[in-house]
Amino acid sequence: MKRIFIIVFLLCNSAIVYTQEDWLKTMNILDNKMPKELYYMRNEIYARHGKIFKTKELNEYFSDCSWYKPNPKFKENMFSVYEKETLNKIIRLEDELKPF
């Protein structure tokens, strides 16, 4: 049986289910995203675990998502291996796109 996990980007009311193999292929979609898209994609991973954001912008954005449930006990060790890898790639891309 293939291992199934969920990784979702910018889809407040739905989820996309991928197998591990599909996830590796879809990591390439990140390469063509604009900085603001990457920003929301990165923070969505945190939001899916209930991170309470310090900025009004992110709190308002994710509060509109039916799945967002603030979790005062949020910790980064809640992330799966896939989420960690995705976060690392997004952060690398954001760094590359920063103006000098």
QUIWOJO-V684466 format. One record per backbone hydrogen bond with DSSP energy under -1.0 kcal/mol. NH is the residue of the N-H (numbers start at 1). CO is the residue of the C=O. E is the energy in kcal/mol with one decimal. If there is no record, write none. Layout:
[[NH	CO	E] [NH	CO	E]]
This chain:
[[5	18	-1.8] [7	16	-1.3] [14	11	-1.4] [18	5	-1.9] [23	19	-2.4] [24	20	-1.9] [25	21	-1.5] [26	22	-2.5] [27	23	-1.2] [28	25	-1.3] [29	26	-1.9] [30	27	-1.1] [31	28	-1.3] [32	29	-1.0] [33	30	-1.6] [38	34	-2.4] [39	35	-2.2] [40	36	-2.1] [41	37	-2.6] [42	38	-2.9] [43	39	-2.1] [44	40	-1.9] [45	41	-1.1] [46	42	-1.0] [47	43	-2.7] [48	44	-2.4] [49	46	-1.3] [50	47	-2.0] [51	46	-1.9] [59	55	-2.1] [60	56	-2.8] [61	57	-2.3] [62	58	-2.6] [63	59	-1.8] [65	62	-1.5] [68	65	-1.4] [71	50	-3.6] [74	71	-2.1] [78	75	-1.8] [79	76	-1.6] [84	80	-2.3] [85	81	-2.3] [86	82	-2.4] [87	83	-2.8] [88	84	-2.5] [89	85	-2.1] [90	86	-2.6] [91	87	-2.7] [92	88	-2.2] [93	89	-2.5] [94	90	-2.8] [95	91	-2.4] [96	92	-2.0] [97	93	-1.7]]
